[in-house]
Structure formats: C-alpha cells, structure tokens
C-alpha cells in the first residue's frame, strides 16, 4: 500500500519533469530499491521513464536513506544534504542517473495544495507544518540533551576519565605490591628449604 502511494507520488512529479523521464528511460526494465528506514520500496523503470511496481528481478541499485528523511525535508535541509547521507550501491550508471533525478526532482507542495484549498490557506498550512516539524526536531534535540545531562550528573552510567585513571593507578600499585609479596614468599620458601624445616 505504502509502495504504491509513494510510486504514484513520484510518478506525479515525473509527469511534470520530462528531463527526469528522459534521464531514466535508458534504464527501462531495471529495478531499484529505495530504503527509507524500515520501509523498502522496490520499483522498476518503465519505458517512458516513470516508476512501476512490476517485475521480480533483484534490484540493480539500492538507495538507503536515513529514517528521518521526510522530517529532514520538511525542515528544509534540502535534498542534496539528504542524498549525501544516502548509501547507494549497485550499477554505477543507473545509480548516478537515479540519484541525480531524486536530487533535482522538484515538488511544489504549496502549489499542489493550493489547487484544493486555495493559495492563502495552502501557504499557511505549509508554514504551519514546517513550523511543527521544526518544533518537534527542537523538542527531540532538547530531550536528548536533557537525558544526556541526567546520565552524566544524576545517574552516571559510564566512568569518568579521572576515575578510570585513578583506578588504573591503584591497580598498578596493587600489582607491584603483589609482585613484591610473591618475591618475599619465594625467598622465605627457599630459606625454609635450606634450613630443612
């Protein structure tokens, strides 16, 4: 279900971008897999350069995006930054063409929404969603910072470097004392054997 919805969204964008379809058309019949966190979407390039969900061959290209990719896009981090984080494997020519299309394919969200609810409402909705996404990301960052501070000062899980150094020094001193004690015991044993007692 998710696969089909995502492919339809990509095909809608490809319909308005003939340059992208022309770039992908030479790879007709080849399969690719887009992995978005735990959600893999496998598709094949159609003869017209669009995406289709047909075919059972192994993918020629895998593109693994970070799980937070949709949130990153909403926050305006940009597709270039997102694609730099992507892990792409497989056929070099096909991967390069597909990566180029994904980096440069434009979606004017506000324009699409404005056709349904009008220009002003669309602008406000897009700004509200972007603001909500930014607020969520800021809240998550602050929560992570607070949790790290809690672990550091209130419930230390790890060992501070100074404590580790102190422990290592004490362990070294104990090892030296143990070696000295073993030498003394060995000397006493030897003396006892010599005296015959």
C-alpha positions, 0 to 999 in steps of 0.5 A: 500500500505504502509502495504504491502511494509513494510510486504514484507520488513520484510518478506525479512529479515525473509527469511534470519533469520530462528531463527526469523521464528522459534521464531514466528511460535508458534504464527501462526494465531495471529495478531499484530499491529505495530504503527509507528506514524500515520501509523498502520500496522496490520499483522498476523503470518503465519505458517512458521513464516513470516508476512501476511496481512490476517485475521480480528481478533483484534490484540493480541499485539500492538507495538507503536513506536515513529514517528521518528523511521526510522530517529532514525535508520538511525542515528544509535541509534540502535534498542534496544534504539528504542524498549525501547521507544516502548509501547507494550501491549497485550499477554505477550508471543507473545509480548516478542517473537515479540519484541525480533525478531524486536530487533535482526532482522538484515538488511544489507542495504549496502549489499542489495544495493550493489547487484544493484549498486555495493559495492563502490557506495552502501557504499557511498550512505549509508554514504551519507544518514546517513550523511543527516539524521544526518544533518537534526536531527542537523538542527531540534535540532538547530531550536528548540533551536533557537525558544526556545531562541526567546520565552524566550528573544524576545517574552516571552510567559510564566512568569518568576519565579521572576515575578510570585513571585513578583506578588504573593507578591503584591497580598498578600499585596493587600489582607491584605490591603483589609482585613484591609479596610473591618475591618475599614468599619465594625467598622465605620458601627457599630459606625454609628449604635450606634450613630443612624445616 
